[in-house]
Amino acid sequence: YMKHPLQNRWGLWFYKNDKSKMWQDNLRLITKFDTVEDFWALYNNIQPPSKLSSGCDYSMFKDGIEPMWEDRSNKCGGRWLITLAKQHRRTELDHFWLETLLCLIGEGFGSFSRDICGSVINIRAKGDKIAIWTSNAENCETVTYIGKKYKESLGLPQKLVIGYQAHADTATKSNSITKNKFVV
Amino acid sequence: GKRQYDRDFLLGFQFMPACV
């Protein structure tokens, strides 16, 4: 019996908000994997996002990409962002996160998967967030395709609009609202 | 070729023991 190799090797990261440490010291690579079987071995052994405490993140990125704007692969990119109201933590959060991971490891965006960098889930008291990060916010066709396919994969209703934000805009925003570069 | 797996295929392995 052979394990099923993935197209990419992925790293799973965990962030825990500890104000006594520097931001980057709070971010830890848990492990890397590159087969379907190893993905599940990992997934089945970690806390689901809904059980994490507020201020924590999981990130899953292609090997060699760190889950931060500054990484060379992310610098010119952006994210499709899903925000969840508090009451959806119990019902939707873990489900959305798993669907997101399956889209990534299964290369669910076809040839456009090349632009995928990774995904981040933020557990926050004011509302949880899940995002798919891509490498180039100017690749209109690619970004739009990924957004449409992602929305479909999560089973979101057509009329619900999700937005794509360039990291450059998020990083330089002066208030808490970042403008959407694309919407689907 | 590209190793693409759809969700149902991936979900089929969730509770399988990894032997290798």
N, CA and C atoms of all chains as a GROMACS GRO file, in nm:
protein
  612
    1TYR      N    1   0.084  -0.119   0.000
    1TYR     CA    2   0.000   0.000   0.000
    1TYR      C    3   0.088   0.124   0.000
    2MET      N    4   0.071   0.206  -0.102
    2MET     CA    5   0.151   0.328  -0.113
    2MET      C    6   0.068   0.449  -0.070
    3LYS      N    7   0.134   0.542  -0.002
    3LYS     CA    8   0.065   0.666   0.031
    3LYS      C    9   0.041   0.746  -0.098
    4HIS      N   10  -0.060   0.831  -0.094
    4HIS     CA   11  -0.094   0.911  -0.212
    4HIS      C   12  -0.022   1.047  -0.206
    5PRO      N   13   0.072   1.067  -0.296
    5PRO     CA   14   0.148   1.192  -0.291
    5PRO      C   15   0.066   1.313  -0.334
    6LEU      N   16   0.087   1.423  -0.267
    6LEU     CA   17   0.023   1.549  -0.305
    6LEU      C   18   0.111   1.620  -0.409
    7GLN      N   19   0.049   1.711  -0.481
    7GLN     CA   20   0.126   1.789  -0.578
    7GLN      C   21   0.232   1.874  -0.508
    8ASN      N   22   0.195   1.925  -0.390
    8ASN     CA   23   0.286   2.011  -0.314
    8ASN      C   24   0.310   1.957  -0.174
    9ARG      N   25   0.424   1.993  -0.117
    9ARG     CA   26   0.444   1.972   0.027
    9ARG      C   27   0.390   2.096   0.098
   10TRP      N   28   0.320   2.073   0.211
   10TRP     CA   29   0.257   2.183   0.285
   10TRP      C   30   0.311   2.189   0.427
   11GLY      N   31   0.312   2.308   0.482
   11GLY     CA   32   0.349   2.326   0.622
   11GLY      C   33   0.229   2.376   0.700
   12LEU      N   34   0.207   2.317   0.817
   12LEU     CA   35   0.100   2.366   0.904
   12LEU      C   36   0.163   2.448   1.016
   13TRP      N   37   0.115   2.569   1.034
   13TRP     CA   38   0.168   2.664   1.133
   13TRP      C   39   0.062   2.694   1.238
   14PHE      N   40   0.110   2.725   1.356
   14PHE     CA   41   0.021   2.763   1.465
   14PHE      C   42   0.070   2.894   1.524
   15TYR      N   43  -0.024   2.985   1.545
   15TYR     CA   44   0.010   3.114   1.608
   15TYR      C   45  -0.069   3.127   1.736
   16LYS      N   46   0.001   3.160   1.843
   16LYS     CA   47  -0.068   3.185   1.970
   16LYS      C   48  -0.028   3.323   2.018
   17ASN      N   49  -0.128   3.402   2.047
   17ASN     CA   50  -0.101   3.541   2.086
   17ASN      C   51  -0.047   3.548   2.229
   18ASP      N   52   0.084   3.572   2.240
   18ASP     CA   53   0.148   3.588   2.370
   18ASP      C   54   0.215   3.725   2.366
   19LYS      N   55   0.156   3.820   2.437
   19LYS     CA   56   0.201   3.960   2.425
   19LYS      C   57   0.341   3.981   2.482
   20SER      N   58   0.391   3.884   2.559
   20SER     CA   59   0.526   3.899   2.615
   20SER      C   60   0.633   3.865   2.511
   21LYS      N   61   0.589   3.810   2.396
   21LYS     CA   62   0.686   3.771   2.294
   21LYS      C   63   0.668   3.854   2.168
   22MET      N   64   0.772   3.852   2.083
   22MET     CA   65   0.764   3.917   1.953
   22MET      C   66   0.666   3.839   1.866
   23TRP      N   67   0.601   3.910   1.771
   23TRP     CA   68   0.502   3.846   1.684
   23TRP      C   69   0.558   3.719   1.621
   24GLN      N   70   0.677   3.726   1.568
   24GLN     CA   71   0.731   3.610   1.495
   24GLN      C   72   0.767   3.494   1.586
   25ASP      N   73   0.790   3.522   1.716
   25ASP     CA   74   0.820   3.413   1.810
   25ASP      C   75   0.694   3.338   1.849
   26ASN      N   76   0.580   3.398   1.822
   26ASN     CA   77   0.452   3.332   1.853
   26ASN      C   78   0.405   3.242   1.739
   27LEU      N   79   0.475   3.249   1.629
   27LEU     CA   80   0.437   3.172   1.510
   27LEU      C   81   0.527   3.049   1.499
   28ARG      N   82   0.467   2.930   1.502
   28ARG     CA   83   0.546   2.807   1.499
   28ARG      C   84   0.503   2.715   1.387
   29LEU      N   85   0.600   2.657   1.318
   29LEU     CA   86   0.572   2.553   1.219
   29LEU      C   87   0.548   2.423   1.295
   30ILE      N   88   0.430   2.366   1.283
   30ILE     CA   89   0.401   2.240   1.353
   30ILE      C   90   0.466   2.124   1.280
   31THR      N   91   0.434   2.110   1.153
   31THR     CA   92   0.493   2.001   1.074
   31THR      C   93   0.468   2.024   0.927
   32LYS      N   94   0.538   1.943   0.846
   32LYS     CA   95   0.517   1.945   0.701
   32LYS      C   96   0.465   1.808   0.658
   33PHE      N   97   0.392   1.805   0.549
   33PHE     CA   98   0.342   1.677   0.498
   33PHE      C   99   0.328   1.686   0.348
   34ASP      N  100   0.332   1.571   0.282
   34ASP     CA  101   0.315   1.572   0.136
   34ASP      C  102   0.240   1.452   0.083
   35THR      N  103   0.162   1.386   0.170
   35THR     CA  104   0.075   1.280   0.121
   35THR      C  105  -0.065   1.298   0.181
   36VAL      N  106  -0.163   1.238   0.115
   36VAL     CA  107  -0.301   1.245   0.164
   36VAL      C  108  -0.308   1.184   0.304
   37GLU      N  109  -0.242   1.070   0.323
   37GLU     CA  110  -0.247   0.998   0.450
   37GLU      C  111  -0.186   1.080   0.564
   38ASP      N  112  -0.075   1.144   0.534
   38ASP     CA  113  -0.009   1.225   0.638
   38ASP      C  114  -0.090   1.350   0.671
   39PHE      N  115  -0.161   1.402   0.571
   39PHE     CA  116  -0.250   1.515   0.600
   39PHE      C  117  -0.353   1.474   0.705
   40TRP      N  118  -0.418   1.360   0.684
   40TRP     CA  119  -0.523   1.318   0.777
   40TRP      C  120  -0.465   1.282   0.914
   41ALA      N  121  -0.348   1.222   0.914
   41ALA     CA  122  -0.285   1.187   1.042
   41ALA      C  123  -0.265   1.314   1.125
   42LEU      N  124  -0.229   1.421   1.057
   42LEU     CA  125  -0.211   1.549   1.124
   42LEU      C  126  -0.346   1.610   1.163
   43TYR      N  127  -0.434   1.620   1.066
   43TYR     CA  128  -0.564   1.683   1.088
   43TYR      C  129  -0.640   1.616   1.203
   44ASN      N  130  -0.634   1.483   1.207
   44ASN     CA  131  -0.709   1.409   1.310
   44ASN      C  132  -0.647   1.421   1.449
   45ASN      N  133  -0.529   1.478   1.455
   45ASN     CA  134  -0.460   1.488   1.585
   45ASN      C  135  -0.443   1.628   1.638
   46ILE      N  136  -0.501   1.725   1.569
   46ILE     CA  137  -0.493   1.862   1.621
   46ILE      C  138  -0.633   1.908   1.662
   47GLN      N  139  -0.637   2.007   1.748
   47GLN     CA  140  -0.764   2.066   1.790
   47GLN      C  141  -0.834   2.127   1.668
   48PRO      N  142  -0.965   2.107   1.656
   48PRO     CA  143  -1.035   2.181   1.551
   48PRO      C  144  -1.033   2.331   1.584
   49PRO      N  145  -1.038   2.416   1.482
   49PRO     CA  146  -1.030   2.561   1.507
   49PRO      C  147  -1.129   2.611   1.612
   50SER      N  148  -1.249   2.554   1.614
   50SER     CA  149  -1.352   2.601   1.707
   50SER      C  150  -1.314   2.580   1.853
   51LYS      N  151  -1.214   2.494   1.878
   51LYS     CA  152  -1.170   2.467   2.016
   51LYS      C  153  -1.049   2.552   2.056
   52LEU      N  154  -0.996   2.627   1.961
   52LEU     CA  155  -0.879   2.711   1.992
   52LEU      C  156  -0.925   2.834   2.070
   53SER      N  157  -0.832   2.891   2.145
   53SER     CA  158  -0.871   3.011   2.218
   53SER      C  159  -0.854   3.133   2.128
   54SER      N  160  -0.921   3.237   2.167
   54SER     CA  161  -0.923   3.359   2.090
   54SER      C  162  -0.780   3.415   2.075
   55GLY      N  163  -0.749   3.462   1.956
   55GLY     CA  164  -0.615   3.514   1.930
   55GLY      C  165  -0.524   3.414   1.862
   56CYS      N  166  -0.572   3.289   1.846
   56CYS     CA  167  -0.490   3.186   1.781
   56CYS      C  168  -0.520   3.180   1.630
   57ASP      N  169  -0.420   3.135   1.555
   57ASP     CA  170  -0.437   3.110   1.411
   57ASP      C  171  -0.380   2.972   1.377
   58TYR      N  172  -0.438   2.910   1.276
   58TYR     CA  173  -0.370   2.803   1.202
   58TYR      C  174  -0.342   2.859   1.064
   59SER      N  175  -0.229   2.820   1.007
   59SER     CA  176  -0.202   2.853   0.868
   59SER      C  177  -0.149   2.728   0.800
   60MET      N  178  -0.187   2.709   0.676
   60MET     CA  179  -0.128   2.601   0.597
   60MET      C  180  -0.077   2.661   0.468
   61PHE      N  181   0.055   2.654   0.449
   61PHE     CA  182   0.116   2.715   0.331
   61PHE      C  183   0.205   2.615   0.258
   62LYS      N  184   0.221   2.641   0.129
   62LYS     CA  185   0.313   2.559   0.051
   62LYS      C  186   0.452   2.567   0.114
   63ASP      N  187   0.524   2.456   0.105
   63ASP     CA  188   0.657   2.449   0.163
   63ASP      C  189   0.744   2.563   0.108
   64GLY      N  190   0.810   2.632   0.197
   64GLY     CA  191   0.898   2.742   0.156
   64GLY      C  192   0.832   2.879   0.166
   65ILE      N  193   0.702   2.882   0.193
   65ILE     CA  194   0.633   3.011   0.208
   65ILE      C  195   0.592   3.028   0.355
   66GLU      N  196   0.631   3.138   0.414
   66GLU     CA  197   0.593   3.166   0.552
   66GLU      C  198   0.461   3.242   0.553
   67PRO      N  199   0.376   3.216   0.654
   67PRO     CA  200   0.244   3.278   0.655
   67PRO      C  201   0.246   3.424   0.700
   68MET      N  202   0.312   3.506   0.621
   68MET     CA  203   0.318   3.649   0.653
   68MET      C  204   0.330   3.729   0.523
   69TRP      N  205   0.283   3.853   0.527
   69TRP     CA  206   0.286   3.939   0.408
   69TRP      C  207   0.426   3.954   0.352
   70GLU      N  208   0.522   3.958   0.443
   70GLU     CA  209   0.659   3.990   0.404
   70GLU      C  210   0.724   3.883   0.317
   71ASP      N  211   0.672   3.761   0.322
   71ASP     CA  212   0.734   3.655   0.242
   71ASP      C  213   0.729   3.694   0.095
   72ARG      N  214   0.838   3.662   0.025
   72ARG     CA  215   0.852   3.698  -0.116
   72ARG      C  216   0.733   3.650  -0.201
   73SER      N  217   0.678   3.532  -0.167
   73SER     CA  218   0.566   3.478  -0.245
   73SER      C  219   0.433   3.549  -0.216
   74ASN      N  220   0.426   3.612  -0.099
   74ASN     CA  221   0.300   3.678  -0.060
   74ASN      C  222   0.298   3.827  -0.090
   75LYS      N  223   0.417   3.885  -0.098
   75LYS     CA  224   0.432   4.031  -0.102
   75LYS      C  225   0.342   4.102  -0.202
   76CYS      N  226   0.329   4.045  -0.321
   76CYS     CA  227   0.247   4.108  -0.425
   76CYS      C  228   0.107   4.048  -0.431
   77GLY      N  229   0.075   3.966  -0.332
   77GLY     CA  230  -0.051   3.892  -0.336
   77GLY      C  231  -0.162   3.952  -0.253
   78GLY      N  232  -0.258   3.868  -0.224
   78GLY     CA  233  -0.373   3.910  -0.145
   78GLY      C  234  -0.450   3.789  -0.098
   79ARG      N  235  -0.572   3.816  -0.047
   79ARG     CA  236  -0.649   3.705   0.010
   79ARG      C  237  -0.798   3.717  -0.019
   80TRP      N  238  -0.859   3.602  -0.046
   80TRP     CA  239  -1.004   3.591  -0.042
   80TRP      C  240  -1.042   3.570   0.102
   81LEU      N  241  -1.127   3.656   0.152
   81LEU     CA  242  -1.156   3.657   0.295
   81LEU      C  243  -1.300   3.618   0.325
   82ILE      N  244  -1.314   3.522   0.416
   82ILE     CA  245  -1.447   3.482   0.465
   82ILE      C  246  -1.453   3.524   0.612
   83THR      N  247  -1.549   3.607   0.647
   83THR     CA  248  -1.562   3.644   0.788
   83THR      C  249  -1.687   3.575   0.843
   84LEU      N  250  -1.675   3.526   0.963
   84LEU     CA  251  -1.787   3.454   1.023
   84LEU      C  252  -1.836   3.524   1.148
   85ALA      N  253  -1.967   3.543   1.154
   85ALA     CA  254  -2.026   3.597   1.275
   85ALA      C  255  -2.010   3.494   1.386
   86LYS      N  256  -2.008   3.545   1.508
   86LYS     CA  257  -1.979   3.461   1.624
   86LYS      C  258  -2.063   3.333   1.632
   87GLN      N  259  -2.190   3.347   1.597
   87GLN     CA  260  -2.279   3.230   1.610
   87GLN      C  261  -2.247   3.119   1.512
   88HIS      N  262  -2.161   3.149   1.411
   88HIS     CA  263  -2.126   3.045   1.315
   88HIS      C  264  -2.005   2.963   1.356
   89ARG      N  265  -1.943   3.000   1.469
   89ARG     CA  266  -1.824   2.925   1.510
   89ARG      C  267  -1.856   2.778   1.533
   90ARG      N  268  -1.966   2.756   1.602
   90ARG     CA  269  -2.002   2.619   1.637
   90ARG      C  270  -2.046   2.538   1.515
   91THR      N  271  -2.117   2.604   1.422
   91THR     CA  272  -2.179   2.529   1.313
   91THR      C  273  -2.095   2.525   1.185
   92GLU      N  274  -2.026   2.632   1.152
   92GLU     CA  275  -1.963   2.641   1.020
   92GLU      C  276  -1.811   2.644   1.019
   93LEU      N  277  -1.751   2.692   1.126
   93LEU     CA  278  -1.608   2.722   1.121
   93LEU      C  279  -1.522   2.600   1.084
   94ASP      N  280  -1.538   2.490   1.158
   94ASP     CA  281  -1.454   2.372   1.133
   94ASP      C  282  -1.480   2.314   0.994
   95HIS      N  283  -1.606   2.317   0.954
   95HIS     CA  284  -1.645   2.268   0.822
   95HIS      C  285  -1.579   2.351   0.711
   96PHE      N  286  -1.586   2.483   0.722
   96PHE     CA  287  -1.525   2.572   0.622
   96PHE      C  288  -1.374   2.552   0.616
   97TRP      N  289  -1.314   2.537   0.734
   97TRP     CA  290  -1.168   2.520   0.739
   97TRP      C  291  -1.128   2.390   0.669
   98LEU      N  292  -1.198   2.282   0.697
   98LEU     CA  293  -1.164   2.155   0.632
   98LEU      C  294  -1.184   2.165   0.481
   99GLU      N  295  -1.294   2.224   0.437
   99GLU     CA  296  -1.318   2.238   0.293
   99GLU      C  297  -1.206   2.320   0.227
  100THR      N  298  -1.161   2.422   0.300
  100THR     CA  299  -1.052   2.506   0.249
  100THR      C  300  -0.925   2.424   0.232
  101LEU      N  301  -0.892   2.345   0.334
  101LEU     CA  302  -0.770   2.263   0.327
  101LEU      C  303  -0.779   2.162   0.213
  102LEU      N  304  -0.897   2.102   0.195
  102LEU     CA  305  -0.912   2.002   0.088
  102LEU      C  306  -0.896   2.066  -0.050
  103CYS      N  307  -0.948   2.190  -0.066
  103CYS     CA  308  -0.927   2.262  -0.192
  103CYS      C  309  -0.778   2.282  -0.218
  104LEU      N  310  -0.703   2.311  -0.112
  104LEU     CA  311  -0.561   2.340  -0.129
  104LEU      C  312  -0.481   2.214  -0.159
  105ILE      N  313  -0.492   2.114  -0.074
  105ILE     CA  314  -0.406   1.995  -0.093
  105ILE      C  315  -0.446   1.917  -0.218
  106GLY      N  316  -0.574   1.924  -0.257
  106GLY     CA  317  -0.621   1.852  -0.375
  106GLY      C  318  -0.600   1.930  -0.504
  107GLU      N  319  -0.541   2.049  -0.494
  107GLU     CA  320  -0.519   2.136  -0.611
  107GLU      C  321  -0.654   2.162  -0.680
  108GLY      N  322  -0.751   2.201  -0.598
  108GLY     CA  323  -0.888   2.217  -0.644
  108GLY      C  324  -0.912   2.333  -0.739
  109PHE      N  325  -0.812   2.413  -0.766
  109PHE     CA  326  -0.829   2.525  -0.857
  109PHE      C  327  -0.760   2.498  -0.992
  110GLY      N  328  -0.736   2.371  -1.019
  110GLY     CA  329  -0.675   2.331  -1.146
  110GLY      C  330  -0.542   2.401  -1.168
  111SER      N  331  -0.522   2.450  -1.291
  111SER     CA  332  -0.393   2.513  -1.322
  111SER      C  333  -0.377   2.645  -1.245
  112PHE      N  334  -0.488   2.702  -1.197
  112PHE     CA  335  -0.480   2.827  -1.120
  112PHE      C  336  -0.425   2.802  -0.979
  113SER      N  337  -0.420   2.675  -0.940
  113SER     CA  338  -0.365   2.640  -0.807
  113SER      C  339  -0.220   2.684  -0.793
  114ARG      N  340  -0.155   2.706  -0.906
  114ARG     CA  341  -0.017   2.754  -0.904
  114ARG      C  342  -0.005   2.885  -0.825
  115ASP      N  343  -0.108   2.968  -0.832
  115ASP     CA  344  -0.106   3.099  -0.764
  115ASP      C  345  -0.139   3.090  -0.614
  116ILE      N  346  -0.181   2.971  -0.569
  116ILE     CA  347  -0.216   2.956  -0.427
  116ILE      C  348  -0.090   2.956  -0.342
  117CYS      N  349  -0.092   3.036  -0.236
  117CYS     CA  350   0.019   3.035  -0.139
  117CYS      C  351  -0.020   2.952  -0.016
  118GLY      N  352  -0.141   2.973   0.033
  118GLY     CA  353  -0.183   2.901   0.152
  118GLY      C  354  -0.314   2.955   0.205
  119SER      N  355  -0.341   2.920   0.330
  119SER     CA  356  -0.466   2.961   0.392
  119SER      C  357  -0.441   2.992   0.540
  120VAL      N  358  -0.518   3.086   0.591
  120VAL     CA  359  -0.505   3.126   0.731
  120VAL      C  360  -0.643   3.127   0.796
  121ILE      N  361  -0.652   3.075   0.917
  121ILE     CA  362  -0.776   3.089   0.994
  121ILE      C  363  -0.743   3.163   1.123
  122ASN      N  364  -0.814   3.273   1.146
  122ASN     CA  365  -0.796   3.354   1.267
  122ASN      C  366  -0.914   3.332   1.360
  123ILE      N  367  -0.885   3.294   1.483
  123ILE     CA  368  -0.990   3.280   1.584
  123ILE      C  369  -0.991   3.409   1.666
  124ARG      N  370  -1.100   3.483   1.657
  124ARG     CA  371  -1.106   3.613   1.723
  124ARG      C  372  -1.242   3.633   1.788
  125ALA      N  373  -1.241   3.699   1.903
  125ALA     CA  374  -1.365   3.724   1.976
  125ALA      C  375  -1.464   3.804   1.891
  126LYS      N  376  -1.413   3.898   1.814
  126LYS     CA  377  -1.504   3.984   1.738
  126LYS      C  378  -1.549   3.922   1.605
  127GLY      N  379  -1.503   3.800   1.576
  127GLY     CA  380  -1.544   3.731   1.454
  127GLY      C  381  -1.428   3.656   1.393
  128ASP      N  382  -1.451   3.529   1.361
  128ASP     CA  383  -1.344   3.447   1.304
  128ASP      C  384  -1.330   3.476   1.155
  129LYS      N  385  -1.210   3.449   1.102
  129LYS     CA  386  -1.184   3.473   0.960
  129LYS      C  387  -1.112   3.355   0.899
  130ILE      N  388  -1.147   3.323   0.777
  130ILE     CA  389  -1.073   3.222   0.701
  130ILE      C  390  -1.035   3.287   0.569
  131ALA      N  391  -0.912   3.268   0.525
  131ALA     CA  392  -0.869   3.329   0.400
  131ALA      C  393  -0.784   3.234   0.319
  132ILE      N  394  -0.795   3.248   0.188
  132ILE     CA  395  -0.702   3.182   0.096
  132ILE      C  396  -0.612   3.290   0.039
  133TRP      N  397  -0.482   3.269   0.053
  133TRP     CA  398  -0.384   3.366   0.005
  133TRP      C  399  -0.332   3.325  -0.133
  134THR      N  400  -0.326   3.422  -0.223
  134THR     CA  401  -0.267   3.396  -0.354
  134THR      C  402  -0.147   3.488  -0.377
  135SER      N  403  -0.068   3.457  -0.478
  135SER     CA  404   0.062   3.522  -0.492
  135SER      C  405   0.062   3.653  -0.568
  136ASN      N  406  -0.041   3.678  -0.649
  136ASN     CA  407  -0.037   3.800  -0.729
  136ASN      C  408  -0.175   3.863  -0.741
  137ALA      N  409  -0.191   3.976  -0.675
  137ALA     CA  410  -0.321   4.045  -0.672
  137ALA      C  411  -0.356   4.107  -0.806
  138GLU      N  412  -0.261   4.109  -0.900
  138GLU     CA  413  -0.287   4.168  -1.031
  138GLU      C  414  -0.337   4.063  -1.132
  139ASN      N  415  -0.326   3.935  -1.095
  139ASN     CA  416  -0.372   3.828  -1.185
  139ASN      C  417  -0.525   3.817  -1.177
  140CYS      N  418  -0.589   3.910  -1.243
  140CYS     CA  419  -0.735   3.923  -1.234
  140CYS      C  420  -0.809   3.792  -1.263
  141GLU      N  421  -0.774   3.728  -1.374
  141GLU     CA  422  -0.845   3.607  -1.417
  141GLU      C  423  -0.828   3.495  -1.314
  142THR      N  424  -0.704   3.478  -1.270
  142THR     CA  425  -0.673   3.373  -1.173
  142THR      C  426  -0.743   3.398  -1.040
  143VAL      N  427  -0.732   3.519  -0.991
  143VAL     CA  428  -0.791   3.554  -0.861
  143VAL      C  429  -0.942   3.535  -0.865
  144THR      N  430  -1.004   3.580  -0.974
  144THR     CA  431  -1.149   3.570  -0.986
  144THR      C  432  -1.193   3.424  -0.994
  145TYR      N  433  -1.120   3.345  -1.071
  145TYR     CA  434  -1.154   3.202  -1.082
  145TYR      C  435  -1.146   3.135  -0.944
  146ILE      N  436  -1.037   3.162  -0.874
  146ILE     CA  437  -1.018   3.101  -0.741
  146ILE      C  438  -1.132   3.142  -0.647
  147GLY      N  439  -1.169   3.269  -0.652
  147GLY     CA  440  -1.276   3.318  -0.565
  147GLY      C  441  -1.409   3.250  -0.592
  148LYS      N  442  -1.442   3.237  -0.721
  148LYS     CA  443  -1.569   3.173  -0.758
  148LYS      C  444  -1.570   3.026  -0.715
  149LYS      N  445  -1.458   2.958  -0.743
  149LYS     CA  446  -1.449   2.814  -0.712
  149LYS      C  447  -1.451   2.794  -0.560
  150TYR      N  448  -1.386   2.883  -0.489
  150TYR     CA  449  -1.379   2.872  -0.342
  150TYR      C  450  -1.519   2.888  -0.282
  151LYS      N  451  -1.588   2.989  -0.330
  151LYS     CA  452  -1.724   3.015  -0.282
  151LYS      C  453  -1.815   2.894  -0.304
  152GLU      N  454  -1.800   2.836  -0.422
  152GLU     CA  455  -1.877   2.716  -0.458
  152GLU      C  456  -1.840   2.598  -0.366
  153SER      N  457  -1.712   2.583  -0.340
  153SER     CA  458  -1.664   2.471  -0.256
  153SER      C  459  -1.716   2.482  -0.113
  154LEU      N  460  -1.732   2.604  -0.066
  154LEU     CA  461  -1.784   2.623   0.070
  154LEU      C  462  -1.936   2.614   0.073
  155GLY      N  463  -1.998   2.609  -0.043
  155GLY     CA  464  -2.143   2.604  -0.051
  155GLY      C  465  -2.209   2.735  -0.010
  156LEU      N  466  -2.140   2.845  -0.035
  156LEU     CA  467  -2.197   2.976   0.000
  156LEU      C  468  -2.303   3.016  -0.102
  157PRO      N  469  -2.408   3.081  -0.056
  157PRO     CA  470  -2.512   3.122  -0.153
  157PRO      C  471  -2.459   3.224  -0.253
  158GLN      N  472  -2.511   3.217  -0.376
  158GLN     CA  473  -2.471   3.309  -0.484
  158GLN      C  474  -2.473   3.455  -0.441
  159LYS      N  475  -2.579   3.490  -0.370
  159LYS     CA  476  -2.600   3.633  -0.337
  159LYS      C  477  -2.504   3.684  -0.230
  160LEU      N  478  -2.438   3.591  -0.160
  160LEU     CA  479  -2.341   3.634  -0.059
  160LEU      C  480  -2.211   3.674  -0.129
  161VAL      N  481  -2.168   3.797  -0.106
  161VAL     CA  482  -2.051   3.850  -0.176
  161VAL      C  483  -1.927   3.835  -0.088
  162ILE      N  484  -1.820   3.781  -0.147
  162ILE     CA  485  -1.693   3.776  -0.072
  162ILE      C  486  -1.591   3.864  -0.144
  163GLY      N  487  -1.496   3.915  -0.068
  163GLY     CA  488  -1.401   4.012  -0.123
  163GLY      C  489  -1.257   3.962  -0.121
  164TYR      N  490  -1.180   4.016  -0.215
  164TYR     CA  491  -1.036   3.988  -0.223
  164TYR      C  492  -0.961   4.116  -0.194
  165GLN      N  493  -0.869   4.108  -0.100
  165GLN     CA  494  -0.793   4.227  -0.061
  165GLN      C  495  -0.645   4.206  -0.087
  166ALA      N  496  -0.580   4.305  -0.147
  166ALA     CA  497  -0.436   4.298  -0.167
  166ALA      C  498  -0.367   4.318  -0.032
  167HIS      N  499  -0.264   4.238  -0.003
  167HIS     CA  500  -0.192   4.253   0.124
  167HIS      C  501  -0.135   4.394   0.139
  168ALA      N  502  -0.092   4.451   0.026
  168ALA     CA  503  -0.034   4.586   0.030
  168ALA      C  504  -0.137   4.685   0.085
  169ASP      N  505  -0.263   4.665   0.049
  169ASP     CA  506  -0.369   4.754   0.099
  169ASP      C  507  -0.398   4.726   0.246
  170THR      N  508  -0.396   4.597   0.285
  170THR     CA  509  -0.421   4.560   0.425
  170THR      C  510  -0.310   4.616   0.514
  171ALA      N  511  -0.188   4.608   0.464
  171ALA     CA  512  -0.072   4.650   0.543
  171ALA      C  513  -0.066   4.801   0.565
  172THR      N  514  -0.121   4.876   0.472
  172THR     CA  515  -0.109   5.022   0.481
  172THR      C  516  -0.238   5.091   0.522
  173LYS      N  517  -0.340   5.011   0.552
  173LYS     CA  518  -0.469   5.073   0.585
  173LYS      C  519  -0.457   5.160   0.710
  174SER      N  520  -0.536   5.266   0.709
  174SER     CA  521  -0.530   5.357   0.824
  174SER      C  522  -0.643   5.330   0.923
  175ASN      N  523  -0.746   5.258   0.876
  175ASN     CA  524  -0.851   5.217   0.969
  175ASN      C  525  -0.873   5.066   0.956
  176SER      N  526  -0.979   5.016   1.014
  176SER     CA  527  -0.996   4.870   1.015
  176SER      C  528  -1.060   4.817   0.886
  177ILE      N  529  -1.089   4.907   0.793
  177ILE     CA  530  -1.154   4.862   0.671
  177ILE      C  531  -1.057   4.863   0.554
  178THR      N  532  -1.041   4.746   0.491
  178THR     CA  533  -0.957   4.737   0.372
  178THR      C  534  -1.049   4.726   0.251
  179LYS      N  535  -1.017   4.803   0.148
  179LYS     CA  536  -1.101   4.799   0.028
  179LYS      C  537  -1.082   4.666  -0.045
  180ASN      N  538  -1.190   4.619  -0.106
  180ASN     CA  539  -1.182   4.496  -0.185
  180ASN      C  540  -1.131   4.529  -0.324
  181LYS      N  541  -1.036   4.448  -0.370
  181LYS     CA  542  -0.984   4.466  -0.505
  181LYS      C  543  -1.075   4.392  -0.605
  182PHE      N  544  -1.126   4.279  -0.560
  182PHE     CA  545  -1.223   4.203  -0.641
  182PHE      C  546  -1.334   4.153  -0.549
  183VAL      N  547  -1.450   4.130  -0.606
  183VAL     CA  548  -1.556   4.063  -0.531
  183VAL      C  549  -1.619   3.956  -0.622
  184VAL      N  550  -1.666   3.849  -0.562
  184VAL     CA  551  -1.745   3.750  -0.639
  184VAL      C  552  -1.867   3.711  -0.557
  185GLY      N  553   0.173   1.439  -1.475
  185GLY     CA  554   0.061   1.532  -1.468
  185GLY      C  555   0.042   1.585  -1.326
  186LYS      N  556  -0.050   1.678  -1.313
  186LYS     CA  557  -0.078   1.739  -1.184
  186LYS      C  558  -0.154   1.641  -1.095
  187ARG      N  559  -0.117   1.634  -0.969
  187ARG     CA  560  -0.187   1.545  -0.877
  187ARG      C  561  -0.307   1.618  -0.816
  188GLN      N  562  -0.420   1.606  -0.885
  188GLN     CA  563  -0.542   1.671  -0.836
  188GLN      C  564  -0.632   1.567  -0.772
  189TYR      N  565  -0.684   1.599  -0.654
  189TYR     CA  566  -0.774   1.507  -0.585
  189TYR      C  567  -0.900   1.584  -0.547
  190ASP      N  568  -1.018   1.528  -0.579
  190ASP     CA  569  -1.139   1.600  -0.537
  190ASP      C  570  -1.172   1.566  -0.391
  191ARG      N  571  -1.263   1.644  -0.334
  191ARG     CA  572  -1.287   1.635  -0.189
  191ARG      C  573  -1.336   1.496  -0.146
  192ASP      N  574  -1.422   1.434  -0.229
  192ASP     CA  575  -1.475   1.304  -0.190
  192ASP      C  576  -1.365   1.198  -0.186
  193PHE      N  577  -1.274   1.208  -0.280
  193PHE     CA  578  -1.160   1.116  -0.280
  193PHE      C  579  -1.076   1.137  -0.154
  194LEU      N  580  -1.047   1.262  -0.124
  194LEU     CA  581  -0.966   1.293  -0.006
  194LEU      C  582  -1.036   1.249   0.123
  195LEU      N  583  -1.166   1.275   0.130
  195LEU     CA  584  -1.242   1.238   0.251
  195LEU      C  585  -1.243   1.087   0.273
  196GLY      N  586  -1.230   1.013   0.166
  196GLY     CA  587  -1.227   0.867   0.176
  196GLY      C  588  -1.110   0.814   0.257
  197PHE      N  589  -1.010   0.895   0.276
  197PHE     CA  590  -0.891   0.851   0.349
  197PHE      C  591  -0.888   0.898   0.494
  198GLN      N  592  -0.993   0.971   0.534
  198GLN     CA  593  -0.985   1.036   0.666
  198GLN      C  594  -0.961   0.937   0.780
  199PHE      N  595  -1.027   0.822   0.775
  199PHE     CA  596  -1.015   0.729   0.888
  199PHE      C  597  -0.942   0.601   0.851
  200MET      N  598  -0.866   0.608   0.742
  200MET     CA  599  -0.785   0.491   0.705
  200MET      C  600  -0.652   0.496   0.776
  201PRO      N  601  -0.606   0.384   0.830
  201PRO     CA  602  -0.475   0.386   0.894
  201PRO      C  603  -0.366   0.406   0.788
  202ALA      N  604  -0.270   0.489   0.818
  202ALA     CA  605  -0.159   0.509   0.727
  202ALA      C  606  -0.056   0.397   0.751
  203CYS      N  607  -0.039   0.310   0.653
  203CYS     CA  608   0.042   0.190   0.674
  203CYS      C  609   0.190   0.210   0.644
  204VAL      N  610   0.221   0.303   0.553
  204VAL     CA  611   0.362   0.314   0.512
  204VAL      C  612   0.428   0.435   0.580
   0.00000   0.00000   0.00000
